[in-house]
Amino acid sequence: MARIVMKFGGTSVADLDRIRNVASRVKREVEAGNEVAVVVSAMAGVTNQLVKWCQDLSPLHDAREYDVVVATGEQVTIGLLAIALQTMGIDARSWQGWQVPIVTDGAHGKARVESIDGSLLVERMRQGQVPVIAGFQGVEKERNRITTLGRGGSDLSAVAIAAAVRADRCDIYTDVDGIYTTDPRIVPRARKLDRISYEEMLELASVGAKVLQTRSVELAMKQRVRVQVLSSFEDKPGSLVVDEDEIVEQPIVSGIAYSRDDAKLTLRRVPDRPGIAAAVFGAMAKANVNVDMIVQNLGADGTTDMTFTVGKADLARAQAALDEAKGELGFETVVADPDVAKISVVGVGMRSHAGVANTMFKALAEKGINIQVISTSEIKVSVLVGAEYTELAVRALHSAYGLDGPAA
């Protein structure tokens, strides 16, 4: 008998028929003798609608009220799935984040999980009950307010709960049947990976791969939670996210990721003096805006240009923070460009192989794609390009690194 946390995303619970399909999968695991907890997202499209309503009312809305609104999507799903399971003869009960409780910090809209007491969930599972838990949401104790964990936060909820109940595995069910070398919708010859390391998956998720949320992989790596990604709609083996030492062959590059969720900000003629970077990014941190790629040009005439990227969703907030701090920062103007894409190559094999970045730059140059910003880590190289080149860049790099599978 195993203890399993099963997580189902929005497309998996998009309508009542799909909720019945999910219930059937859960029933199968229960009848196999396993202890099961289920984490679900809102039905497909629901969260987007809730977010849009908040943004239409006020682009700079109150984050606490935003969380109250967007957390309702998961509440609907857990109730419906619990009813579906009960009609199939499975003892099931819905749980909201605050009932577990999933305790978070107070960063509304992108809260971090601080603690989960899994004892009551374990007790219910041992009694044969299936807890159906709302993903994406928690509670901050200081004000006793509902919080949400950021987009894709149900993955984080599932991994955190799996760690809290000491699950043998966390199964993430989605609309794809595993983790691919890149998006198969862009590259039909993309290959499914049987296994991928936590570190590679973390890098891929952080630079745009939509299969798993970044913080969920980070937590899985920290807590050594075995994660399996598999399809809600087909009975096929999935892809396992595991320790690097469980992978026999380590390719130089495991995958190509892309993100259209970034925007580029350039501060023109910033005073070139010590502490200016701290002041600029201090203003971003104060506004709770995450900054990714950063480039500072060589100074001239006592000034410099500074370029960095933020999430498109944070662009208005970032611009407002910069405008507010303009007197202190002393820049001439700020230029925003939302029409960019970040393209990344990732692989643990980069540690021991030279020339990975050169292959990337050469492949892009051959396609006439200009690189605006470059960022690297030990197992990743990322570039910022014009958004119109996204698909061309992904296809070129997938071929350049020999990742193409056999033609269908």
Summary of the structure (lengths in Angstrom):
residues: 408
radius of gyration: 22.4
end to end distance: 38.8
largest distance: 75.8
contacts: 1408
relative contact order: 0.11
helix: 39%
strand: 28%
